[in-house]
Amino acid sequence: MPETRGPGRDLSTFELPEIGKLYETGDPWEPYRLLDPGGGPVQPVALYFKDLLASHTPATTLRSYGNDLLRWWRFLWVLGIEWDRATRTDARDFMLWMQLADKPVRVHWRHRGIPDAKPPVRPTDKPAPGTPNPVTGKTTVGKKYAKSTQAHCETVLRTFYDFHLDANSGSLLLNPFPLDRSRRKSRANAHHNPMDEFKNERKGRYRPTVPERIPRRIPDDKYTEVFAGLRSHRDRALLAFWVSTGALRRANSSMPSTRGMAGVGTGMRIRQFRTVAQDSAQCSTASSRAPAVPPARRPPRSPHAAGPGCAVGSVPSAR
């Protein structure tokens, strides 16, 4: 348990224990269940999950929310605090710990339960945590919690306590994760002029500012290398469709690709994810067609387009 020093707890040596778990039930009526160290269900979370399911929230969102709630519950279990007795000082210390502390290093799930099992050692030949990829620019997983993880956790916990305050659950008197001081008595973008753009107003007091991500990209020489390495015109035509319609860029941002996504015709059917509620609390799928440019519908005619044993401009047999 963290020691009290000065104005608050000493979190410099605090370690979050691996107690409790988020259990996947396989039941569509209750996809995930948060269990306490004794194996019993955490009823406030179960009630919150049921309300989310009734709001057409997918099971993947419940899993994401459950991981954040499990992290918060572990923090409360160590300190011996009931969930409905948590104060804003506890929420402040929790978000401060997520900001400054290193992520816990766990034993691999295959080795859990084995006596004297130790966390894996990072190979020396791999890049250091947080190092950007020289080709795509994507950084490796860092030692600390990302800003997006902290913001997501703060949003989940704030909405969780808002739900129970409205339901008058337990002994709650206030939300331990309050709104920003500038928004105590007003909502975000209150009295917004529809002719103006929305302002990026801060929501939670302990919610960090998430930096804007740079879109992932692949250099032209790498794209040419991938295109030339394809063995059939069918694969090259599909890649040309994806690039010409911008489907690759969209899939990296808000529309994850799925199998069976490409349709026959002059366009490609893309599964789009449209944000319904604020902070991605709910998502719904919609289908649309992305128009393809005419060159993408023609067989490739470049020297690189011909596969092994094919003349330039010839169309190989179906494979």
One Martini backbone bead per residue (centre of mass of N, CA, C, O) as a GRO file, in nm:
protein
  319
    1MET     BB    1   0.096   0.035   0.023
    2PRO     BB    2   0.087   0.355   0.002
    3GLU     BB    3   0.240   0.619   0.126
    4THR     BB    4   0.211   0.901   0.328
    5ARG     BB    5   0.319   1.221   0.174
    6GLY     BB    6   0.218   1.498   0.255
    7PRO     BB    7  -0.046   1.567   0.034
    8GLY     BB    8   0.003   1.248  -0.027
    9ARG     BB    9   0.080   0.988  -0.200
   10ASP     BB   10   0.329   0.739  -0.259
   11LEU     BB   11   0.384   0.637  -0.611
   12SER     BB   12   0.685   0.551  -0.688
   13THR     BB   13   0.640   0.226  -0.566
   14PHE     BB   14   0.390   0.148  -0.710
   15GLU     BB   15   0.206  -0.164  -0.758
   16LEU     BB   16   0.004  -0.343  -0.970
   17PRO     BB   17  -0.180  -0.597  -0.915
   18GLU     BB   18  -0.283  -0.936  -1.022
   19ILE     BB   19  -0.611  -0.889  -0.969
   20GLY     BB   20  -0.832  -1.019  -1.106
   21LYS     BB   21  -1.075  -1.026  -1.389
   22LEU     BB   22  -1.158  -1.059  -1.735
   23TYR     BB   23  -1.438  -1.243  -1.840
   24GLU     BB   24  -1.515  -1.465  -2.100
   25THR     BB   25  -1.828  -1.621  -2.159
   26GLY     BB   26  -1.999  -1.642  -2.452
   27ASP     BB   27  -2.243  -1.462  -2.376
   28PRO     BB   28  -2.461  -1.239  -2.523
   29TRP     BB   29  -2.583  -1.128  -2.242
   30GLU     BB   30  -2.263  -1.169  -2.121
   31PRO     BB   31  -1.960  -1.133  -2.246
   32TYR     BB   32  -1.857  -0.978  -1.979
   33ARG     BB   33  -1.670  -1.029  -1.660
   34LEU     BB   34  -1.606  -0.894  -1.350
   35LEU     BB   35  -1.360  -1.011  -1.122
   36ASP     BB   36  -1.266  -1.082  -0.823
   37PRO     BB   37  -1.035  -1.232  -0.623
   38GLY     BB   38  -1.274  -1.456  -0.547
   39GLY     BB   39  -1.465  -1.479  -0.831
   40GLY     BB   40  -1.663  -1.256  -0.817
   41PRO     BB   41  -1.887  -1.039  -0.917
   42VAL     BB   42  -1.914  -0.706  -1.029
   43GLN     BB   43  -2.203  -0.542  -1.010
   44PRO     BB   44  -2.163  -0.248  -1.121
   45VAL     BB   45  -2.046  -0.350  -1.393
   46ALA     BB   46  -2.280  -0.534  -1.482
   47LEU     BB   47  -2.488  -0.302  -1.498
   48TYR     BB   48  -2.333  -0.132  -1.706
   49PHE     BB   49  -2.318  -0.345  -1.932
   50LYS     BB   50  -2.624  -0.377  -1.971
   51ASP     BB   51  -2.669  -0.085  -2.066
   52LEU     BB   52  -2.481  -0.103  -2.312
   53LEU     BB   53  -2.630  -0.331  -2.459
   54ALA     BB   54  -2.901  -0.169  -2.486
   55SER     BB   55  -2.718   0.052  -2.667
   56HIS     BB   56  -2.563  -0.113  -2.894
   57THR     BB   57  -2.303  -0.240  -2.779
   58PRO     BB   58  -2.031  -0.389  -2.842
   59ALA     BB   59  -1.823  -0.633  -2.715
   60THR     BB   60  -1.553  -0.481  -2.767
   61THR     BB   61  -1.623  -0.241  -2.584
   62LEU     BB   62  -1.652  -0.399  -2.321
   63ARG     BB   63  -1.358  -0.489  -2.314
   64SER     BB   64  -1.232  -0.209  -2.304
   65TYR     BB   65  -1.380  -0.114  -2.048
   66GLY     BB   66  -1.294  -0.350  -1.861
   67ASN     BB   67  -0.990  -0.285  -1.846
   68ASP     BB   68  -1.024  -0.009  -1.706
   69LEU     BB   69  -1.189  -0.111  -1.461
   70LEU     BB   70  -0.978  -0.311  -1.359
   71ARG     BB   71  -0.758  -0.105  -1.297
   72TRP     BB   72  -0.926   0.053  -1.087
   73TRP     BB   73  -0.996  -0.184  -0.897
   74ARG     BB   74  -0.707  -0.253  -0.818
   75PHE     BB   75  -0.653   0.015  -0.682
   76LEU     BB   76  -0.878  -0.018  -0.466
   77TRP     BB   77  -0.794  -0.289  -0.340
   78VAL     BB   78  -0.520  -0.196  -0.227
   79LEU     BB   79  -0.654   0.052  -0.054
   80GLY     BB   80  -0.944  -0.026   0.059
   81ILE     BB   81  -1.175   0.080  -0.149
   82GLU     BB   82  -1.472   0.170  -0.230
   83TRP     BB   83  -1.629   0.260  -0.515
   84ASP     BB   84  -1.846   0.463  -0.351
   85ARG     BB   85  -1.578   0.606  -0.181
   86ALA     BB   86  -1.447   0.757  -0.388
   87THR     BB   87  -1.233   1.020  -0.455
   88ARG     BB   88  -1.064   1.277  -0.609
   89THR     BB   89  -0.795   1.188  -0.490
   90ASP     BB   90  -0.796   0.903  -0.607
   91ALA     BB   91  -0.821   0.987  -0.904
   92ARG     BB   92  -0.565   1.157  -0.913
   93ASP     BB   93  -0.363   0.930  -0.835
   94PHE     BB   94  -0.432   0.741  -1.068
   95MET     BB   95  -0.360   0.936  -1.306
   96LEU     BB   96  -0.071   0.988  -1.208
   97TRP     BB   97   0.024   0.697  -1.232
   98MET     BB   98  -0.031   0.667  -1.540
   99GLN     BB   99   0.168   0.900  -1.623
  100LEU     BB  100   0.453   0.804  -1.457
  101ALA     BB  101   0.434   0.512  -1.470
  102ASP     BB  102   0.503   0.199  -1.537
  103LYS     BB  103   0.420  -0.069  -1.684
  104PRO     BB  104   0.330  -0.367  -1.613
  105VAL     BB  105   0.507  -0.672  -1.585
  106ARG     BB  106   0.414  -0.970  -1.721
  107VAL     BB  107   0.333  -1.282  -1.736
  108HIS     BB  108   0.288  -1.505  -1.946
  109TRP     BB  109  -0.001  -1.673  -2.014
  110ARG     BB  110   0.142  -1.959  -2.047
  111HIS     BB  111   0.299  -1.920  -1.743
  112ARG     BB  112   0.063  -1.920  -1.573
  113GLY     BB  113   0.095  -2.105  -1.264
  114ILE     BB  114   0.395  -2.120  -1.262
  115PRO     BB  115   0.653  -2.170  -1.085
  116ASP     BB  116   0.883  -1.916  -1.108
  117ALA     BB  117   0.769  -1.716  -1.300
  118LYS     BB  118   0.881  -1.490  -1.553
  119PRO     BB  119   0.926  -1.229  -1.718
  120PRO     BB  120   1.006  -1.127  -2.009
  121VAL     BB  121   1.288  -1.070  -2.206
  122ARG     BB  122   1.421  -0.832  -2.388
  123PRO     BB  123   1.565  -0.815  -2.670
  124THR     BB  124   1.857  -0.659  -2.789
  125ASP     BB  125   1.780  -0.645  -3.113
  126LYS     BB  126   1.558  -0.466  -3.037
  127PRO     BB  127   1.400  -0.195  -3.019
  128ALA     BB  128   1.326   0.051  -2.838
  129PRO     BB  129   1.096   0.188  -2.664
  130GLY     BB  130   0.945   0.423  -2.886
  131THR     BB  131   1.048   0.347  -3.163
  132PRO     BB  132   1.051   0.434  -3.479
  133ASN     BB  133   0.973   0.340  -3.783
  134PRO     BB  134   1.155   0.388  -4.078
  135VAL     BB  135   0.899   0.345  -4.272
  136THR     BB  136   0.610   0.417  -4.113
  137GLY     BB  137   0.652   0.564  -3.808
  138LYS     BB  138   0.585   0.356  -3.606
  139THR     BB  139   0.571   0.297  -3.279
  140THR     BB  140   0.662   0.136  -3.023
  141VAL     BB  141   0.609   0.003  -2.735
  142GLY     BB  142   0.599   0.146  -2.438
  143LYS     BB  143   0.646   0.181  -2.088
  144LYS     BB  144   0.412   0.371  -2.102
  145TYR     BB  145   0.128   0.521  -2.104
  146ALA     BB  146  -0.068   0.635  -2.324
  147LYS     BB  147  -0.261   0.903  -2.390
  148SER     BB  148  -0.500   0.742  -2.504
  149THR     BB  149  -0.530   0.554  -2.257
  150GLN     BB  150  -0.584   0.771  -2.047
  151ALA     BB  151  -0.832   0.900  -2.185
  152HIS     BB  152  -1.006   0.644  -2.197
  153CYS     BB  153  -1.012   0.585  -1.893
  154GLU     BB  154  -1.139   0.852  -1.799
  155THR     BB  155  -1.401   0.826  -1.963
  156VAL     BB  156  -1.504   0.560  -1.851
  157LEU     BB  157  -1.515   0.643  -1.547
  158ARG     BB  158  -1.699   0.890  -1.579
  159THR     BB  159  -1.942   0.737  -1.710
  160PHE     BB  160  -1.980   0.531  -1.485
  161TYR     BB  161  -2.049   0.740  -1.258
  162ASP     BB  162  -2.281   0.875  -1.405
  163PHE     BB  163  -2.466   0.631  -1.413
  164HIS     BB  164  -2.480   0.587  -1.094
  165LEU     BB  165  -2.590   0.865  -1.027
  166ASP     BB  166  -2.857   0.833  -1.187
  167ALA     BB  167  -2.923   0.549  -1.024
  168ASN     BB  168  -2.853   0.564  -0.721
  169SER     BB  169  -2.589   0.416  -0.635
  170GLY     BB  170  -2.516   0.354  -0.343
  171SER     BB  171  -2.288   0.619  -0.192
  172LEU     BB  172  -2.309   0.840  -0.393
  173LEU     BB  173  -2.224   1.203  -0.436
  174LEU     BB  174  -1.985   1.193  -0.653
  175ASN     BB  175  -1.759   1.243  -0.906
  176PRO     BB  176  -1.421   1.155  -0.914
  177PHE     BB  177  -1.448   1.243  -1.232
  178PRO     BB  178  -1.436   1.543  -1.330
  179LEU     BB  179  -1.475   1.819  -1.470
  180ASP     BB  180  -1.371   2.085  -1.584
  181ARG     BB  181  -1.357   2.393  -1.441
  182SER     BB  182  -1.474   2.542  -1.707
  183ARG     BB  183  -1.732   2.299  -1.692
  184ARG     BB  184  -1.932   2.287  -1.443
  185LYS     BB  185  -2.208   2.444  -1.595
  186SER     BB  186  -2.125   2.312  -1.881
  187ARG     BB  187  -2.109   2.212  -2.190
  188ALA     BB  188  -1.987   2.127  -2.473
  189ASN     BB  189  -2.043   2.368  -2.693
  190ALA     BB  190  -2.205   2.592  -2.586
  191HIS     BB  191  -2.370   2.793  -2.792
  192HIS     BB  192  -2.338   2.699  -3.083
  193ASN     BB  193  -2.244   2.799  -3.394
  194PRO     BB  194  -2.325   2.656  -3.699
  195MET     BB  195  -2.106   2.842  -3.865
  196ASP     BB  196  -1.903   2.711  -3.680
  197GLU     BB  197  -1.657   2.556  -3.539
  198PHE     BB  198  -1.554   2.331  -3.330
  199LYS     BB  199  -1.429   2.318  -3.022
  200ASN     BB  200  -1.147   2.205  -2.826
  201GLU     BB  201  -1.275   2.102  -2.548
  202ARG     BB  202  -1.239   2.027  -2.235
  203LYS     BB  203  -1.351   1.780  -2.011
  204GLY     BB  204  -1.163   1.645  -1.818
  205ARG     BB  205  -0.949   1.713  -1.563
  206TYR     BB  206  -0.768   1.425  -1.610
  207ARG     BB  207  -0.751   1.470  -1.911
  208PRO     BB  208  -0.552   1.433  -2.162
  209THR     BB  209  -0.367   1.543  -2.430
  210VAL     BB  210  -0.404   1.430  -2.750
  211PRO     BB  211  -0.213   1.378  -2.998
  212GLU     BB  212  -0.182   1.414  -3.324
  213ARG     BB  213  -0.183   1.194  -3.570
  214ILE     BB  214   0.013   1.057  -3.805
  215PRO     BB  215  -0.021   0.932  -4.091
  216ARG     BB  216   0.024   0.658  -4.241
  217ARG     BB  217   0.307   0.550  -4.445
  218ILE     BB  218   0.444   0.468  -4.768
  219PRO     BB  219   0.686   0.455  -4.962
  220ASP     BB  220   0.728   0.448  -5.297
  221ASP     BB  221   0.944   0.221  -5.310
  222LYS     BB  222   0.779   0.017  -5.141
  223TYR     BB  223   0.532   0.006  -5.324
  224THR     BB  224   0.684  -0.092  -5.575
  225GLU     BB  225   0.788  -0.352  -5.445
  226VAL     BB  226   0.510  -0.475  -5.386
  227PHE     BB  227   0.391  -0.461  -5.674
  228ALA     BB  228   0.626  -0.634  -5.810
  229GLY     BB  229   0.579  -0.896  -5.611
  230LEU     BB  230   0.338  -0.968  -5.750
  231ARG     BB  231   0.197  -1.259  -5.934
  232SER     BB  232  -0.074  -1.108  -6.020
  233HIS     BB  233  -0.317  -0.913  -6.166
  234ARG     BB  234  -0.526  -0.938  -5.948
  235ASP     BB  235  -0.355  -0.821  -5.715
  236ARG     BB  236  -0.286  -0.552  -5.856
  237ALA     BB  237  -0.577  -0.456  -5.893
  238LEU     BB  238  -0.652  -0.450  -5.594
  239LEU     BB  239  -0.432  -0.250  -5.509
  240ALA     BB  240  -0.522  -0.023  -5.702
  241PHE     BB  241  -0.799   0.012  -5.579
  242TRP     BB  242  -0.714   0.086  -5.289
  243VAL     BB  243  -0.540   0.335  -5.362
  244SER     BB  244  -0.740   0.502  -5.547
  245THR     BB  245  -0.976   0.514  -5.309
  246GLY     BB  246  -0.842   0.523  -5.009
  247ALA     BB  247  -0.878   0.256  -4.832
  248LEU     BB  248  -0.615   0.238  -4.677
  249ARG     BB  249  -0.638   0.506  -4.523
  250ARG     BB  250  -0.915   0.443  -4.395
  251ALA     BB  251  -0.832   0.182  -4.246
  252ASN     BB  252  -0.626   0.341  -4.056
  253SER     BB  253  -0.853   0.510  -3.914
  254SER     BB  254  -1.205   0.414  -3.930
  255MET     BB  255  -1.187   0.152  -4.149
  256PRO     BB  256  -1.184  -0.156  -4.115
  257SER     BB  257  -1.090  -0.436  -4.262
  258THR     BB  258  -1.241  -0.707  -4.449
  259ARG     BB  259  -1.351  -0.984  -4.551
  260GLY     BB  260  -1.527  -0.940  -4.843
  261MET     BB  261  -1.508  -0.628  -4.939
  262ALA     BB  262  -1.485  -0.679  -5.228
  263GLY     BB  263  -1.643  -0.581  -5.521
  264VAL     BB  264  -1.825  -0.622  -5.807
  265GLY     BB  265  -1.723  -0.364  -6.033
  266THR     BB  266  -1.677  -0.004  -6.007
  267GLY     BB  267  -1.647  -0.081  -5.701
  268MET     BB  268  -1.612  -0.065  -5.339
  269ARG     BB  269  -1.693  -0.230  -5.054
  270ILE     BB  270  -1.728  -0.057  -4.742
  271ARG     BB  271  -1.670  -0.073  -4.401
  272GLN     BB  272  -1.814   0.150  -4.186
  273PHE     BB  273  -1.730   0.363  -3.904
  274ARG     BB  274  -1.966   0.531  -3.706
  275THR     BB  275  -1.999   0.779  -3.492
  276VAL     BB  276  -2.248   0.821  -3.241
  277ALA     BB  277  -2.095   0.869  -2.983
  278GLN     BB  278  -1.918   0.999  -2.756
  279ASP     BB  279  -1.609   0.858  -2.729
  280SER     BB  280  -1.686   0.580  -2.867
  281ALA     BB  281  -1.932   0.428  -2.721
  282GLN     BB  282  -2.058   0.398  -3.014
  283CYS     BB  283  -2.119   0.170  -3.293
  284SER     BB  284  -2.176   0.156  -3.650
  285THR     BB  285  -2.259  -0.004  -3.944
  286ALA     BB  286  -2.170   0.080  -4.286
  287SER     BB  287  -2.244   0.086  -4.637
  288SER     BB  288  -2.022   0.155  -4.916
  289ARG     BB  289  -1.905   0.316  -5.216
  290ALA     BB  290  -1.594   0.326  -5.387
  291PRO     BB  291  -1.458   0.488  -5.629
  292ALA     BB  292  -1.289   0.407  -5.927
  293VAL     BB  293  -1.046   0.449  -6.131
  294PRO     BB  294  -0.987   0.359  -6.452
  295PRO     BB  295  -0.686   0.247  -6.428
  296ALA     BB  296  -0.771   0.020  -6.214
  297ARG     BB  297  -0.938  -0.151  -6.455
  298ARG     BB  298  -0.667  -0.211  -6.578
  299PRO     BB  299  -0.421  -0.375  -6.692
  300PRO     BB  300  -0.108  -0.403  -6.637
  301ARG     BB  301   0.190  -0.248  -6.840
  302SER     BB  302   0.434  -0.296  -6.685
  303PRO     BB  303   0.722  -0.462  -6.634
  304HIS     BB  304   0.643  -0.534  -6.331
  305ALA     BB  305   0.359  -0.676  -6.394
  306ALA     BB  306   0.496  -0.914  -6.490
  307GLY     BB  307   0.526  -1.217  -6.442
  308PRO     BB  308   0.661  -1.509  -6.430
  309GLY     BB  309   0.674  -1.584  -6.773
  310CYS     BB  310   0.567  -1.303  -6.873
  311ALA     BB  311   0.471  -1.085  -7.083
  312VAL     BB  312   0.437  -0.776  -7.173
  313GLY     BB  313   0.082  -0.729  -7.137
  314SER     BB  314   0.008  -0.990  -7.036
  315VAL     BB  315  -0.228  -1.238  -6.932
  316PRO     BB  316  -0.252  -1.439  -6.696
  317SER     BB  317  -0.357  -1.700  -6.560
  318ALA     BB  318  -0.549  -1.830  -6.347
  319ARG     BB  319  -0.489  -1.889  -5.971
   0.00000   0.00000   0.00000
